[in-house]
């Protein structure tokens, strides 16, 4: 599949989740470069040292600096105003979703329970769906994400 997205950063401290995401990208979207940060502190440092990514996938619960803290910090940097931030978490708590969408996340996705759900997210990523500025919340389970 030809990808509209060339480079994304994913920040997640769960190695298994990162490996599954990487596998889905390699299966569906070969042209996509995936850069990984294993915690929030590493993410902020990484963003200061690489070319601006097309999108950032950000886990909520990470050590040293949470996804919420990273979101707020990234949104204070003008150079990242046009970079979509997709919160990607196991949390489906309304307070987490509302906080993230009110503080600059473009999308909030609950991590899917199946690999098929994850490949649907990656396919949408490659097709450019997450590049739009609309603030959405959803998950594969409740069908808010198109296939």
C-alpha positions in Angstrom: 0.0 0.0 0.0 1.3 3.5 -0.9 1.4 5.6 2.2 0.4 9.3 2.5 2.3 9.3 5.8 6.1 8.9 5.6 7.3 9.2 9.2 5.6 8.7 12.6 6.8 8.6 16.1 5.3 6.3 18.6 5.9 6.8 22.4 4.9 3.7 24.4 6.7 1.9 27.2 5.0 -1.4 26.4 7.5 -3.4 24.2 4.8 -5.9 23.2 2.5 -3.1 22.0 5.3 -1.4 20.1 6.3 -4.7 18.5 2.7 -5.4 17.3 2.5 -1.8 16.0 5.8 -2.3 14.1 4.6 -5.6 12.7 1.4 -4.1 11.5 3.3 -1.2 9.8 5.7 -3.6 8.1 2.8 -5.7 6.9 0.6 -2.8 5.6 2.7 0.3 5.1 6.2 -0.5 4.1 7.1 3.1 3.1 6.4 4.3 6.7 9.4 5.0 8.9 8.5 4.3 12.6 10.6 6.0 15.3 10.1 4.7 18.9 10.5 6.4 22.2 10.1 4.2 25.3 9.0 6.9 27.6 7.9 10.6 27.7 11.3 12.0 28.6 12.9 10.2 25.6 10.1 11.4 23.4 10.7 15.1 24.1 14.4 14.6 23.6 13.8 12.7 20.4 11.5 15.3 19.0 14.2 17.9 19.5 16.7 15.9 17.5 14.9 14.5 14.5 13.0 15.8 11.4 9.5 16.7 12.2 7.3 13.6 12.0 4.0 13.4 10.1 2.2 12.3 13.2 2.8 11.2 16.8 1.1 8.3 18.5 1.3 8.8 22.2 0.5 6.4 25.0 -1.1 7.8 28.1 0.6 5.9 30.9 4.3 6.0 30.6 7.1 6.3 33.2 9.0 9.5 33.9 6.7 11.7 31.9 3.1 10.7 31.1 1.4 11.0 27.8 -0.7 13.9 29.2 2.4 15.8 30.2 4.1 15.2 26.8 0.9 16.3 25.0 0.8 19.6 26.9 4.6 20.2 26.4 4.5 19.4 22.6 1.6 21.7 22.1 3.6 24.6 23.6 6.1 24.3 20.8 5.1 26.2 17.7 6.9 23.9 15.3 4.6 21.0 16.2 1.3 22.9 15.9 0.6 21.2 12.6 1.6 17.7 13.7 -1.3 15.5 14.5 -1.1 13.8 17.9 -3.0 10.6 18.3 -3.5 9.4 21.9 -3.2 5.6 21.9 -4.1 4.1 25.2 -5.9 1.3 27.0 -7.8 3.9 29.0 -11.3 4.6 27.9 -12.0 6.9 30.9 -14.0 10.0 29.9 -11.8 12.2 32.0 -8.6 11.0 30.1 -10.3 11.4 26.7 -11.7 14.9 27.5 -8.3 16.1 29.0 -6.4 15.0 25.9 -8.9 16.4 23.3 -9.1 19.7 25.2 -5.3 20.0 25.4 -4.4 19.5 21.8 -4.8 15.8 20.9 -6.3 15.4 17.4 -7.5 11.9 18.0 -8.0 9.6 21.0 -7.9 5.9 20.2 -8.4 3.1 22.7 -5.9 0.3 21.9 -7.7 -2.5 20.1 -8.0 -5.9 21.7 -7.2 -7.7 18.4 -4.4 -7.6 15.8 -7.1 -7.0 13.2 -8.2 -3.9 15.0 -4.6 -2.7 15.1 -4.1 -3.3 11.3 -7.3 -1.3 10.7 -5.7 1.6 12.6 -2.4 1.3 10.7 -4.3 1.1 7.4 -6.1 4.3 8.2 -2.9 5.9 9.2 -1.3 5.0 5.9 -4.3 6.4 4.0 -3.9 9.7 5.8 -7.0 9.6 7.9 -5.3 10.8 11.1 -3.7 13.7 9.3 -6.9 15.7 9.5 -7.2 18.2 12.3 -10.6 17.0 13.6 -10.6 16.0 17.3 -12.1 12.6 17.6 -12.4 9.8 20.1 -13.0 6.2 19.2 -11.9 2.7 19.1 -12.2 -0.2 16.8 -14.6 -1.8 19.3 -17.3 0.9 19.0 -16.7 1.4 15.2 -15.7 5.1 15.3 -12.8 4.5 13.1 -13.5 3.9 9.4 -12.3 0.8 7.6 
